[in-house]
Amino acid sequence: MEFKGRLYSKEYKEKFRTEHSTATVERNPQEKGKFRLCIDGIPILDWFRKKFQEIKEKLGLNTPVENKQRKGLKI
């Protein structure tokens, strides 16, 4: 089903806008007998993560985390 509008994510407490997307219900390959909602062929939770990442990149908040080794003693 094709649609446009806004989808709300409880996880991110944010509404994500789409101008042209396709919603489908597919069988969940990880859980037999269950289904999942997909937006543009992506499971909806992954779609929200992707949209949130896009917003962060636009705002310049996507700074990579440096892997620093901690100095000190381990107990």
N, CA, C and O atoms as a Tripos MOL2 file, in Angstrom:
@<TRIPOS>MOLECULE
protein
  300   299    75     0     0
PROTEIN
NO_CHARGES

@<TRIPOS>ATOM
      1 N           0.8310   -1.1510    0.0000 N.3       1 MET1
      2 CA          0.0000    0.0000    0.0000 C.3       1 MET1
      3 C           0.8950    1.2390    0.0000 C.2       1 MET1
      4 O           1.7670    1.3700    0.8590 O.2       1 MET1
      5 N           0.6900    2.1370   -0.9420 N.am      2 GLU2
      6 CA          1.4770    3.3560   -1.0220 C.3       2 GLU2
      7 C           0.8400    4.4410   -0.1540 C.2       2 GLU2
      8 O          -0.3830    4.5200   -0.0400 O.2       2 GLU2
      9 N           1.6830    5.2720    0.4560 N.am      3 PHE3
     10 CA          1.1740    6.3400    1.3170 C.3       3 PHE3
     11 C           2.1910    7.4670    1.4260 C.2       3 PHE3
     12 O           3.3460    7.3300    1.0210 O.2       3 PHE3
     13 N           1.7280    8.5940    1.9880 N.am      4 LYS4
     14 CA          2.6070    9.6880    2.3830 C.3       4 LYS4
     15 C           2.0640   10.2350    3.6800 C.2       4 LYS4
     16 O           0.8660   10.1400    3.9480 O.2       4 LYS4
     17 N           2.9380   10.8090    4.4880 N.am      5 GLY5
     18 CA          2.5030   11.3370    5.7680 C.3       5 GLY5
     19 C           3.5940   11.2440    6.8020 C.2       5 GLY5
     20 O           4.7820   11.2750    6.4830 O.2       5 GLY5
     21 N           3.1680   11.1260    8.0680 N.am      6 ARG6
     22 CA          4.1200   11.0630    9.1730 C.3       6 ARG6
     23 C           3.8740    9.8020    9.9830 C.2       6 ARG6
     24 O           2.7330    9.3990   10.2110 O.2       6 ARG6
     25 N           4.9770    9.1840   10.4170 N.am      7 LEU7
     26 CA          4.9180    8.0020   11.2730 C.3       7 LEU7
     27 C           5.6000    8.3490   12.5900 C.2       7 LEU7
     28 O           6.6790    8.9420   12.5960 O.2       7 LEU7
     29 N           4.9750    7.9800   13.7080 N.am      8 TYR8
     30 CA          5.5130    8.2930   15.0290 C.3       8 TYR8
     31 C           6.2600    7.1030   15.6040 C.2       8 TYR8
     32 O           5.7740    5.9720   15.5650 O.2       8 TYR8
     33 N           7.4550    7.3690   16.1440 N.am      9 SER9
     34 CA          8.2550    6.3460   16.8080 C.3       9 SER9
     35 C           8.2670    6.6120   18.3020 C.2       9 SER9
     36 O           8.6980    7.6800   18.7360 O.2       9 SER9
     37 N           7.7990    5.6520   19.0990 N.am     10 LYS10
     38 CA          7.8680    5.7750   20.5540 C.3      10 LYS10
     39 C           9.3250    5.7550   21.0120 C.2      10 LYS10
     40 O           9.6960    6.4530   21.9560 O.2      10 LYS10
     41 N          10.1400    4.9590   20.3420 N.am     11 GLU11
     42 CA         11.5500    4.8290   20.7200 C.3      11 GLU11
     43 C          12.2770    6.1760   20.6410 C.2      11 GLU11
     44 O          13.0340    6.5280   21.5450 O.2      11 GLU11
     45 N          12.0470    6.9230   19.5670 N.am     12 TYR12
     46 CA         12.7280    8.1940   19.3550 C.3      12 TYR12
     47 C          11.8740    9.4020   19.7410 C.2      12 TYR12
     48 O          12.3530   10.5360   19.7210 O.2      12 TYR12
     49 N          10.6080    9.1570   20.0910 N.am     13 LYS13
     50 CA          9.6640   10.2230   20.4430 C.3      13 LYS13
     51 C           9.6820   11.3080   19.3700 C.2      13 LYS13
     52 O           9.8030   12.4990   19.6570 O.2      13 LYS13
     53 N           9.5580   10.8590   18.1430 N.am     14 GLU14
     54 CA          9.6860   11.7390   16.9860 C.3      14 GLU14
     55 C           8.7390   11.2850   15.8880 C.2      14 GLU14
     56 O           8.4600   10.0950   15.7460 O.2      14 GLU14
     57 N           8.2430   12.2540   15.1070 N.am     15 LYS15
     58 CA          7.4430   11.9470   13.9220 C.3      15 LYS15
     59 C           8.3500   12.0630   12.7090 C.2      15 LYS15
     60 O           9.0630   13.0520   12.5460 O.2      15 LYS15
     61 N           8.3160   11.0500   11.8660 N.am     16 PHE16
     62 CA          9.1420   11.0200   10.6640 C.3      16 PHE16
     63 C           8.2460   11.1520    9.4410 C.2      16 PHE16
     64 O           7.2730   10.4130    9.2900 O.2      16 PHE16
     65 N           8.5760   12.0830    8.5850 N.am     17 ARG17
     66 CA          7.7820   12.3920    7.4020 C.3      17 ARG17
     67 C           8.2680   11.5660    6.2090 C.2      17 ARG17
     68 O           9.4620   11.3150    6.0420 O.2      17 ARG17
     69 N           7.3080   11.1590    5.3940 N.am     18 THR18
     70 CA          7.6220   10.4990    4.1360 C.3      18 THR18
     71 C           6.6830   11.0440    3.0700 C.2      18 THR18
     72 O           5.4890   11.2220    3.3130 O.2      18 THR18
     73 N           7.2220   11.3050    1.9080 N.am     19 GLU19
     74 CA          6.4200   11.8370    0.8070 C.3      19 GLU19
     75 C           5.9110   10.7320   -0.1170 C.2      19 GLU19
     76 O           4.8850   10.8860   -0.7810 O.2      19 GLU19
     77 N           6.6350    9.6260   -0.1510 N.am     20 HIS20
     78 CA          6.2170    8.5190   -1.0120 C.3      20 HIS20
     79 C           6.8450    7.2430   -0.4760 C.2      20 HIS20
     80 O           8.0440    7.0220   -0.6440 O.2      20 HIS20
     81 N           6.0520    6.4100    0.1600 N.am     21 SER21
     82 CA          6.5420    5.1510    0.7060 C.3      21 SER21
     83 C           5.5380    4.0470    0.4410 C.2      21 SER21
     84 O           4.3900    4.2920    0.0720 O.2      21 SER21
     85 N           6.0030    2.8340    0.6390 N.am     22 THR22
     86 CA          5.1580    1.6630    0.4640 C.3      22 THR22
     87 C           5.1910    0.8430    1.7470 C.2      22 THR22
     88 O           6.2650    0.5050    2.2440 O.2      22 THR22
     89 N           4.0350    0.5270    2.2730 N.am     23 ALA23
     90 CA          3.9210   -0.3050    3.4710 C.3      23 ALA23
     91 C           3.4890   -1.7070    3.0500 C.2      23 ALA23
     92 O           2.5760   -1.8790    2.2420 O.2      23 ALA23
     93 N           4.1610   -2.6950    3.6110 N.am     24 THR24
     94 CA          3.8040   -4.0880    3.3530 C.3      24 THR24
     95 C           3.8440   -4.8710    4.6610 C.2      24 THR24
     96 O           4.5530   -4.4980    5.5960 O.2      24 THR24
     97 N           3.0960   -5.9300    4.7170 N.am     25 VAL25
     98 CA          3.1400   -6.8600    5.8420 C.3      25 VAL25
     99 C           3.7520   -8.1390    5.2980 C.2      25 VAL25
    100 O           3.2460   -8.7310    4.3450 O.2      25 VAL25
    101 N           4.8600   -8.5590    5.9250 N.am     26 GLU26
    102 CA          5.5980   -9.7330    5.4570 C.3      26 GLU26
    103 C           5.7400  -10.7400    6.5830 C.2      26 GLU26
    104 O           5.6570  -10.3920    7.7600 O.2      26 GLU26
    105 N           5.9530  -11.9820    6.2110 N.am     27 ARG27
    106 CA          6.2420  -13.0020    7.2210 C.3      27 ARG27
    107 C           7.5980  -12.7000    7.8380 C.2      27 ARG27
    108 O           8.5480  -12.3350    7.1450 O.2      27 ARG27
    109 N           7.6690  -12.8600    9.1530 N.am     28 ASN28
    110 CA          8.9160  -12.6210    9.8620 C.3      28 ASN28
    111 C           9.7860  -13.8730    9.7700 C.2      28 ASN28
    112 O           9.4090  -14.9200   10.2960 O.2      28 ASN28
    113 N          10.9550  -13.7840    9.1030 N.am     29 PRO29
    114 CA         11.7900  -14.9790    8.9550 C.3      29 PRO29
    115 C          12.3960  -15.4670   10.2720 C.2      29 PRO29
    116 O          12.7590  -16.6390   10.3780 O.2      29 PRO29
    117 N          12.5130  -14.5960   11.2760 N.am     30 GLN30
    118 CA         13.0800  -15.0080   12.5550 C.3      30 GLN30
    119 C          12.0550  -15.7030   13.4550 C.2      30 GLN30
    120 O          12.4220  -16.5110   14.3080 O.2      30 GLN30
    121 N          10.7780  -15.3900   13.2650 N.am     31 GLU31
    122 CA          9.7390  -15.9660   14.1140 C.3      31 GLU31
    123 C           8.6510  -16.5750   13.2410 C.2      31 GLU31
    124 O           7.8650  -15.8600   12.6200 O.2      31 GLU31
    125 N           8.6150  -17.8890   13.2030 N.am     32 LYS32
    126 CA          7.6300  -18.5720   12.3730 C.3      32 LYS32
    127 C           6.2170  -18.2650   12.8480 C.2      32 LYS32
    128 O           5.9420  -18.2230   14.0480 O.2      32 LYS32
    129 N           5.3320  -18.0520   11.8880 N.am     33 GLY33
    130 CA          3.9330  -17.7930   12.1910 C.3      33 GLY33
    131 C           3.6430  -16.3480   12.5630 C.2      33 GLY33
    132 O           2.5000  -16.0090   12.8700 O.2      33 GLY33
    133 N           4.6710  -15.4810   12.5410 N.am     34 LYS34
    134 CA          4.4580  -14.0770   12.8770 C.3      34 LYS34
    135 C           4.7490  -13.2050   11.6710 C.2      34 LYS34
    136 O           5.4490  -13.6110   10.7430 O.2      34 LYS34
    137 N           4.2020  -12.0070   11.6990 N.am     35 PHE35
    138 CA          4.3610  -11.0650   10.6030 C.3      35 PHE35
    139 C           5.0190   -9.7950   11.1060 C.2      35 PHE35
    140 O           5.0670   -9.5450   12.3110 O.2      35 PHE35
    141 N           5.5300   -8.9860   10.1710 N.am     36 ARG36
    142 CA          6.1250   -7.7050   10.5320 C.3      36 ARG36
    143 C           5.7460   -6.6610    9.4880 C.2      36 ARG36
    144 O           5.5340   -6.9740    8.3160 O.2      36 ARG36
    145 N           5.6670   -5.4230    9.9400 N.am     37 LEU37
    146 CA          5.3560   -4.3080    9.0650 C.3      37 LEU37
    147 C           6.6530   -3.7740    8.4770 C.2      37 LEU37
    148 O           7.6130   -3.5220    9.2040 O.2      37 LEU37
    149 N           6.6800   -3.6040    7.1680 N.am     38 CYS38
    150 CA          7.8510   -3.0690    6.4830 C.3      38 CYS38
    151 C           7.4670   -1.7910    5.7480 C.2      38 CYS38
    152 O           6.3880   -1.6950    5.1620 O.2      38 CYS38
    153 N           8.3620   -0.8160    5.7890 N.am     39 ILE39
    154 CA          8.2000    0.4310    5.0630 C.3      39 ILE39
    155 C           9.3100    0.4770    4.0210 C.2      39 ILE39
    156 O          10.4890    0.3880    4.3640 O.2      39 ILE39
    157 N           8.9440    0.6130    2.7650 N.am     40 ASP40
    158 CA          9.9090    0.6210    1.6610 C.3      40 ASP40
    159 C          10.8070   -0.6180    1.6840 C.2      40 ASP40
    160 O          11.9910   -0.5390    1.3590 O.2      40 ASP40
    161 N          10.2360   -1.7580    2.0690 N.am     41 GLY41
    162 CA         10.9710   -3.0200    2.0730 C.3      41 GLY41
    163 C          11.8710   -3.2280    3.2770 C.2      41 GLY41
    164 O          12.5940   -4.2220    3.3420 O.2      41 GLY41
    165 N          11.8390   -2.2960    4.2440 N.am     42 ILE42
    166 CA         12.6890   -2.3690    5.4380 C.3      42 ILE42
    167 C          11.7800   -2.5500    6.6450 C.2      42 ILE42
    168 O          10.7640   -1.8620    6.7440 O.2      42 ILE42
    169 N          12.1140   -3.4640    7.5820 N.am     43 PRO43
    170 CA         11.3020   -3.5760    8.7990 C.3      43 PRO43
    171 C          11.1810   -2.2080    9.4680 C.2      43 PRO43
    172 O          12.1430   -1.4410    9.4980 O.2      43 PRO43
    173 N          10.0130   -1.9080    9.9980 N.am     44 ILE44
    174 CA          9.7100   -0.5600   10.4700 C.3      44 ILE44
    175 C          10.7000   -0.0510   11.5180 C.2      44 ILE44
    176 O          11.0310    1.1350   11.5090 O.2      44 ILE44
    177 N          11.1820   -0.9090   12.4210 N.am     45 LEU45
    178 CA         12.1510   -0.4490   13.4150 C.3      45 LEU45
    179 C          13.4490   -0.0080   12.7560 C.2      45 LEU45
    180 O          14.0380    0.9970   13.1540 O.2      45 LEU45
    181 N          13.8950   -0.7490   11.7580 N.am     46 ASP46
    182 CA         15.0960   -0.3560   11.0160 C.3      46 ASP46
    183 C          14.8540    0.9080   10.2100 C.2      46 ASP46
    184 O          15.7640    1.7230   10.0570 O.2      46 ASP46
    185 N          13.6390    1.0900    9.6910 N.am     47 TRP47
    186 CA         13.2910    2.2900    8.9390 C.3      47 TRP47
    187 C          13.3780    3.5230    9.8370 C.2      47 TRP47
    188 O          13.8940    4.5630    9.4290 O.2      47 TRP47
    189 N          12.8600    3.3960   11.0820 N.am     48 PHE48
    190 CA         12.9510    4.4990   12.0260 C.3      48 PHE48
    191 C          14.4100    4.8250   12.3480 C.2      48 PHE48
    192 O          14.7900    5.9950   12.3940 O.2      48 PHE48
    193 N          15.2280    3.7880   12.5710 N.am     49 ARG49
    194 CA         16.6520    4.0170   12.8510 C.3      49 ARG49
    195 C          17.3280    4.7520   11.7050 C.2      49 ARG49
    196 O          18.1240    5.6650   11.9240 O.2      49 ARG49
    197 N          17.0050    4.3490   10.4840 N.am     50 LYS50
    198 CA         17.5890    4.9870    9.2990 C.3      50 LYS50
    199 C          17.1710    6.4600    9.2220 C.2      50 LYS50
    200 O          18.0090    7.3260    8.9710 O.2      50 LYS50
    201 N          15.9040    6.7430    9.4320 N.am     51 LYS51
    202 CA         15.4160    8.1220    9.3740 C.3      51 LYS51
    203 C          16.0350    8.9660   10.4880 C.2      51 LYS51
    204 O          16.3890   10.1230   10.2590 O.2      51 LYS51
    205 N          16.1680    8.4030   11.6860 N.am     52 PHE52
    206 CA         16.7690    9.1270   12.7940 C.3      52 PHE52
    207 C          18.2340    9.4410   12.4860 C.2      52 PHE52
    208 O          18.7080   10.5410   12.7700 O.2      52 PHE52
    209 N          18.9410    8.4870   11.9140 N.am     53 GLN53
    210 CA         20.3300    8.6930   11.5150 C.3      53 GLN53
    211 C          20.4330    9.8040   10.4710 C.2      53 GLN53
    212 O          21.3490   10.6240   10.5310 O.2      53 GLN53
    213 N          19.5060    9.8370    9.5200 N.am     54 GLU54
    214 CA         19.4950   10.8930    8.4980 C.3      54 GLU54
    215 C          19.3080   12.2710    9.1390 C.2      54 GLU54
    216 O          19.9530   13.2370    8.7320 O.2      54 GLU54
    217 N          18.4330   12.3630   10.1310 N.am     55 ILE55
    218 CA         18.2130   13.6350   10.8220 C.3      55 ILE55
    219 C          19.4890   14.0550   11.5510 C.2      55 ILE55
    220 O          19.8840   15.2190   11.4890 O.2      55 ILE55
    221 N          20.1330   13.1140   12.2380 N.am     56 LYS56
    222 CA         21.3630   13.4340   12.9470 C.3      56 LYS56
    223 C          22.4420   13.9320   11.9870 C.2      56 LYS56
    224 O          23.1690   14.8730   12.3040 O.2      56 LYS56
    225 N          22.5470   13.3100   10.8280 N.am     57 GLU57
    226 CA         23.5480   13.7280    9.8450 C.3      57 GLU57
    227 C          23.2570   15.1330    9.3330 C.2      57 GLU57
    228 O          24.1760   15.9350    9.1680 O.2      57 GLU57
    229 N          21.9870   15.4380    9.0800 N.am     58 LYS58
    230 CA         21.6140   16.7770    8.6120 C.3      58 LYS58
    231 C          21.9360   17.8450    9.6430 C.2      58 LYS58
    232 O          22.3090   18.9630    9.2860 O.2      58 LYS58
    233 N          21.7950   17.5100   10.9170 N.am     59 LEU59
    234 CA         22.0630   18.4610   11.9880 C.3      59 LEU59
    235 C          23.5410   18.5010   12.3800 C.2      59 LEU59
    236 O          23.9480   19.3240   13.2000 O.2      59 LEU59
    237 N          24.3380   17.6130   11.7920 N.am     60 GLY60
    238 CA         25.7640   17.5610   12.1090 C.3      60 GLY60
    239 C          26.0490   16.9250   13.4500 C.2      60 GLY60
    240 O          27.0830   17.2030   14.0590 O.2      60 GLY60
    241 N          25.1570   16.0810   13.9200 N.am     61 LEU61
    242 CA         25.3290   15.4230   15.2160 C.3      61 LEU61
    243 C          25.9300   14.0340   15.0930 C.2      61 LEU61
    244 O          26.0560   13.3260   16.0930 O.2      61 LEU61
    245 N          26.2950   13.6410   13.9080 N.am     62 ASN62
    246 CA         26.8070   12.3000   13.6810 C.3      62 ASN62
    247 C          28.3270   12.3040   13.7930 C.2      62 ASN62
    248 O          29.0300   12.2370   12.7850 O.2      62 ASN62
    249 N          28.8250   12.3810   15.0090 N.am     63 THR63
    250 CA         30.2610   12.3490   15.2160 C.3      63 THR63
    251 C          30.6600   10.9440   15.6250 C.2      63 THR63
    252 O          30.0620   10.3680   16.5340 O.2      63 THR63
    253 N          31.6690   10.3830   14.9600 N.am     64 PRO64
    254 CA         32.0720    9.0200   15.2980 C.3      64 PRO64
    255 C          32.6640    8.9550   16.7030 C.2      64 PRO64
    256 O          33.3470    9.8770   17.1480 O.2      64 PRO64
    257 N          32.3940    7.8640   17.3830 N.am     65 VAL65
    258 CA         32.9120    7.6550   18.7290 C.3      65 VAL65
    259 C          34.3120    7.0890   18.6100 C.2      65 VAL65
    260 O          34.5350    6.0790   17.9430 O.2      65 VAL65
    261 N          35.2440    7.7470   19.2610 N.am     66 GLU66
    262 CA         36.6190    7.2870   19.2130 C.3      66 GLU66
    263 C          36.8010    6.1230   20.1700 C.2      66 GLU66
    264 O          36.2400    6.1090   21.2650 O.2      66 GLU66
    265 N          37.5870    5.1540   19.7470 N.am     67 ASN67
    266 CA         37.8930    4.0170   20.6000 C.3      67 ASN67
    267 C          39.1660    4.3320   21.3770 C.2      67 ASN67
    268 O          40.2740    4.1030   20.8930 O.2      67 ASN67
    269 N          39.0000    4.8480   22.5580 N.am     68 LYS68
    270 CA         40.1390    5.1730   23.4050 C.3      68 LYS68
    271 C          40.3030    4.0670   24.4320 C.2      68 LYS68
    272 O          39.3390    3.6080   25.0450 O.2      68 LYS68
    273 N          41.5460    3.6540   24.6020 N.am     69 GLN69
    274 CA         41.8070    2.6700   25.6250 C.3      69 GLN69
    275 C          41.8880    3.3900   26.9650 C.2      69 GLN69
    276 O          42.5490    4.4210   27.0890 O.2      69 GLN69
    277 N          41.2290    2.8530   27.9370 N.am     70 ARG70
    278 CA         41.2200    3.4630   29.2540 C.3      70 ARG70
    279 C          42.4980    3.0660   29.9870 C.2      70 ARG70
    280 O          42.9300    1.9130   29.9650 O.2      70 ARG70
    281 N          43.0710    4.0540   30.6240 N.am     71 LYS71
    282 CA         44.2550    3.7880   31.4270 C.3      71 LYS71
    283 C          43.8140    3.6200   32.8600 C.2      71 LYS71
    284 O          42.9240    4.3220   33.3400 O.2      71 LYS71
    285 N          44.4360    2.6950   33.5290 N.am     72 GLY72
    286 CA         44.0770    2.4620   34.9230 C.3      72 GLY72
    287 C          44.1800    1.0020   35.2560 C.2      72 GLY72
    288 O          44.5980    0.1790   34.4420 O.2      72 GLY72
    289 N          43.7970    0.7040   36.4440 N.am     73 LEU73
    290 CA         43.8650   -0.6690   36.9330 C.3      73 LEU73
    291 C          42.4970   -1.3110   36.8880 C.2      73 LEU73
    292 O          41.4750   -0.6680   37.1290 O.2      73 LEU73
    293 N          42.5010   -2.5620   36.5810 N.am     74 LYS74
    294 CA         41.2580   -3.3340   36.6390 C.3      74 LYS74
    295 C          41.2840   -4.1610   37.9080 C.2      74 LYS74
    296 O          42.2940   -4.7650   38.2690 O.2      74 LYS74
    297 N          40.1680   -4.1660   38.5530 N.am     75 ILE75
    298 CA         40.1010   -4.9200   39.8140 C.3      75 ILE75
    299 C          39.3370   -6.1970   39.6070 C.2      75 ILE75
    300 O          39.1680   -6.9740   40.5460 O.2      75 ILE75
@<TRIPOS>BOND
     1     1     2 1
     2     2     3 1
     3     3     4 2
     4     3     5 am
     5     5     6 1
     6     6     7 1
     7     7     8 2
     8     7     9 am
     9     9    10 1
    10    10    11 1
    11    11    12 2
    12    11    13 am
    13    13    14 1
    14    14    15 1
    15    15    16 2
    16    15    17 am
    17    17    18 1
    18    18    19 1
    19    19    20 2
    20    19    21 am
    21    21    22 1
    22    22    23 1
    23    23    24 2
    24    23    25 am
    25    25    26 1
    26    26    27 1
    27    27    28 2
    28    27    29 am
    29    29    30 1
    30    30    31 1
    31    31    32 2
    32    31    33 am
    33    33    34 1
    34    34    35 1
    35    35    36 2
    36    35    37 am
    37    37    38 1
    38    38    39 1
    39    39    40 2
    40    39    41 am
    41    41    42 1
    42    42    43 1
    43    43    44 2
    44    43    45 am
    45    45    46 1
    46    46    47 1
    47    47    48 2
    48    47    49 am
    49    49    50 1
    50    50    51 1
    51    51    52 2
    52    51    53 am
    53    53    54 1
    54    54    55 1
    55    55    56 2
    56    55    57 am
    57    57    58 1
    58    58    59 1
    59    59    60 2
    60    59    61 am
    61    61    62 1
    62    62    63 1
    63    63    64 2
    64    63    65 am
    65    65    66 1
    66    66    67 1
    67    67    68 2
    68    67    69 am
    69    69    70 1
    70    70    71 1
    71    71    72 2
    72    71    73 am
    73    73    74 1
    74    74    75 1
    75    75    76 2
    76    75    77 am
    77    77    78 1
    78    78    79 1
    79    79    80 2
    80    79    81 am
    81    81    82 1
    82    82    83 1
    83    83    84 2
    84    83    85 am
    85    85    86 1
    86    86    87 1
    87    87    88 2
    88    87    89 am
    89    89    90 1
    90    90    91 1
    91    91    92 2
    92    91    93 am
    93    93    94 1
    94    94    95 1
    95    95    96 2
    96    95    97 am
    97    97    98 1
    98    98    99 1
    99    99   100 2
   100    99   101 am
   101   101   102 1
   102   102   103 1
   103   103   104 2
   104   103   105 am
   105   105   106 1
   106   106   107 1
   107   107   108 2
   108   107   109 am
   109   109   110 1
   110   110   111 1
   111   111   112 2
   112   111   113 am
   113   113   114 1
   114   114   115 1
   115   115   116 2
   116   115   117 am
   117   117   118 1
   118   118   119 1
   119   119   120 2
   120   119   121 am
   121   121   122 1
   122   122   123 1
   123   123   124 2
   124   123   125 am
   125   125   126 1
   126   126   127 1
   127   127   128 2
   128   127   129 am
   129   129   130 1
   130   130   131 1
   131   131   132 2
   132   131   133 am
   133   133   134 1
   134   134   135 1
   135   135   136 2
   136   135   137 am
   137   137   138 1
   138   138   139 1
   139   139   140 2
   140   139   141 am
   141   141   142 1
   142   142   143 1
   143   143   144 2
   144   143   145 am
   145   145   146 1
   146   146   147 1
   147   147   148 2
   148   147   149 am
   149   149   150 1
   150   150   151 1
   151   151   152 2
   152   151   153 am
   153   153   154 1
   154   154   155 1
   155   155   156 2
   156   155   157 am
   157   157   158 1
   158   158   159 1
   159   159   160 2
   160   159   161 am
   161   161   162 1
   162   162   163 1
   163   163   164 2
   164   163   165 am
   165   165   166 1
   166   166   167 1
   167   167   168 2
   168   167   169 am
   169   169   170 1
   170   170   171 1
   171   171   172 2
   172   171   173 am
   173   173   174 1
   174   174   175 1
   175   175   176 2
   176   175   177 am
   177   177   178 1
   178   178   179 1
   179   179   180 2
   180   179   181 am
   181   181   182 1
   182   182   183 1
   183   183   184 2
   184   183   185 am
   185   185   186 1
   186   186   187 1
   187   187   188 2
   188   187   189 am
   189   189   190 1
   190   190   191 1
   191   191   192 2
   192   191   193 am
   193   193   194 1
   194   194   195 1
   195   195   196 2
   196   195   197 am
   197   197   198 1
   198   198   199 1
   199   199   200 2
   200   199   201 am
   201   201   202 1
   202   202   203 1
   203   203   204 2
   204   203   205 am
   205   205   206 1
   206   206   207 1
   207   207   208 2
   208   207   209 am
   209   209   210 1
   210   210   211 1
   211   211   212 2
   212   211   213 am
   213   213   214 1
   214   214   215 1
   215   215   216 2
   216   215   217 am
   217   217   218 1
   218   218   219 1
   219   219   220 2
   220   219   221 am
   221   221   222 1
   222   222   223 1
   223   223   224 2
   224   223   225 am
   225   225   226 1
   226   226   227 1
   227   227   228 2
   228   227   229 am
   229   229   230 1
   230   230   231 1
   231   231   232 2
   232   231   233 am
   233   233   234 1
   234   234   235 1
   235   235   236 2
   236   235   237 am
   237   237   238 1
   238   238   239 1
   239   239   240 2
   240   239   241 am
   241   241   242 1
   242   242   243 1
   243   243   244 2
   244   243   245 am
   245   245   246 1
   246   246   247 1
   247   247   248 2
   248   247   249 am
   249   249   250 1
   250   250   251 1
   251   251   252 2
   252   251   253 am
   253   253   254 1
   254   254   255 1
   255   255   256 2
   256   255   257 am
   257   257   258 1
   258   258   259 1
   259   259   260 2
   260   259   261 am
   261   261   262 1
   262   262   263 1
   263   263   264 2
   264   263   265 am
   265   265   266 1
   266   266   267 1
   267   267   268 2
   268   267   269 am
   269   269   270 1
   270   270   271 1
   271   271   272 2
   272   271   273 am
   273   273   274 1
   274   274   275 1
   275   275   276 2
   276   275   277 am
   277   277   278 1
   278   278   279 1
   279   279   280 2
   280   279   281 am
   281   281   282 1
   282   282   283 1
   283   283   284 2
   284   283   285 am
   285   285   286 1
   286   286   287 1
   287   287   288 2
   288   287   289 am
   289   289   290 1
   290   290   291 1
   291   291   292 2
   292   291   293 am
   293   293   294 1
   294   294   295 1
   295   295   296 2
   296   295   297 am
   297   297   298 1
   298   298   299 1
   299   299   300 2
@<TRIPOS>SUBSTRUCTURE
     1 MET1         2 RESIDUE 1 A MET
     2 GLU2         6 RESIDUE 1 A GLU
     3 PHE3        10 RESIDUE 1 A PHE
     4 LYS4        14 RESIDUE 1 A LYS
     5 GLY5        18 RESIDUE 1 A GLY
     6 ARG6        22 RESIDUE 1 A ARG
     7 LEU7        26 RESIDUE 1 A LEU
     8 TYR8        30 RESIDUE 1 A TYR
     9 SER9        34 RESIDUE 1 A SER
    10 LYS10       38 RESIDUE 1 A LYS
    11 GLU11       42 RESIDUE 1 A GLU
    12 TYR12       46 RESIDUE 1 A TYR
    13 LYS13       50 RESIDUE 1 A LYS
    14 GLU14       54 RESIDUE 1 A GLU
    15 LYS15       58 RESIDUE 1 A LYS
    16 PHE16       62 RESIDUE 1 A PHE
    17 ARG17       66 RESIDUE 1 A ARG
    18 THR18       70 RESIDUE 1 A THR
    19 GLU19       74 RESIDUE 1 A GLU
    20 HIS20       78 RESIDUE 1 A HIS
    21 SER21       82 RESIDUE 1 A SER
    22 THR22       86 RESIDUE 1 A THR
    23 ALA23       90 RESIDUE 1 A ALA
    24 THR24       94 RESIDUE 1 A THR
    25 VAL25       98 RESIDUE 1 A VAL
    26 GLU26      102 RESIDUE 1 A GLU
    27 ARG27      106 RESIDUE 1 A ARG
    28 ASN28      110 RESIDUE 1 A ASN
    29 PRO29      114 RESIDUE 1 A PRO
    30 GLN30      118 RESIDUE 1 A GLN
    31 GLU31      122 RESIDUE 1 A GLU
    32 LYS32      126 RESIDUE 1 A LYS
    33 GLY33      130 RESIDUE 1 A GLY
    34 LYS34      134 RESIDUE 1 A LYS
    35 PHE35      138 RESIDUE 1 A PHE
    36 ARG36      142 RESIDUE 1 A ARG
    37 LEU37      146 RESIDUE 1 A LEU
    38 CYS38      150 RESIDUE 1 A CYS
    39 ILE39      154 RESIDUE 1 A ILE
    40 ASP40      158 RESIDUE 1 A ASP
    41 GLY41      162 RESIDUE 1 A GLY
    42 ILE42      166 RESIDUE 1 A ILE
    43 PRO43      170 RESIDUE 1 A PRO
    44 ILE44      174 RESIDUE 1 A ILE
    45 LEU45      178 RESIDUE 1 A LEU
    46 ASP46      182 RESIDUE 1 A ASP
    47 TRP47      186 RESIDUE 1 A TRP
    48 PHE48      190 RESIDUE 1 A PHE
    49 ARG49      194 RESIDUE 1 A ARG
    50 LYS50      198 RESIDUE 1 A LYS
    51 LYS51      202 RESIDUE 1 A LYS
    52 PHE52      206 RESIDUE 1 A PHE
    53 GLN53      210 RESIDUE 1 A GLN
    54 GLU54      214 RESIDUE 1 A GLU
    55 ILE55      218 RESIDUE 1 A ILE
    56 LYS56      222 RESIDUE 1 A LYS
    57 GLU57      226 RESIDUE 1 A GLU
    58 LYS58      230 RESIDUE 1 A LYS
    59 LEU59      234 RESIDUE 1 A LEU
    60 GLY60      238 RESIDUE 1 A GLY
    61 LEU61      242 RESIDUE 1 A LEU
    62 ASN62      246 RESIDUE 1 A ASN
    63 THR63      250 RESIDUE 1 A THR
    64 PRO64      254 RESIDUE 1 A PRO
    65 VAL65      258 RESIDUE 1 A VAL
    66 GLU66      262 RESIDUE 1 A GLU
    67 ASN67      266 RESIDUE 1 A ASN
    68 LYS68      270 RESIDUE 1 A LYS
    69 GLN69      274 RESIDUE 1 A GLN
    70 ARG70      278 RESIDUE 1 A ARG
    71 LYS71      282 RESIDUE 1 A LYS
    72 GLY72      286 RESIDUE 1 A GLY
    73 LEU73      290 RESIDUE 1 A LEU
    74 LYS74      294 RESIDUE 1 A LYS
    75 ILE75      298 RESIDUE 1 A ILE
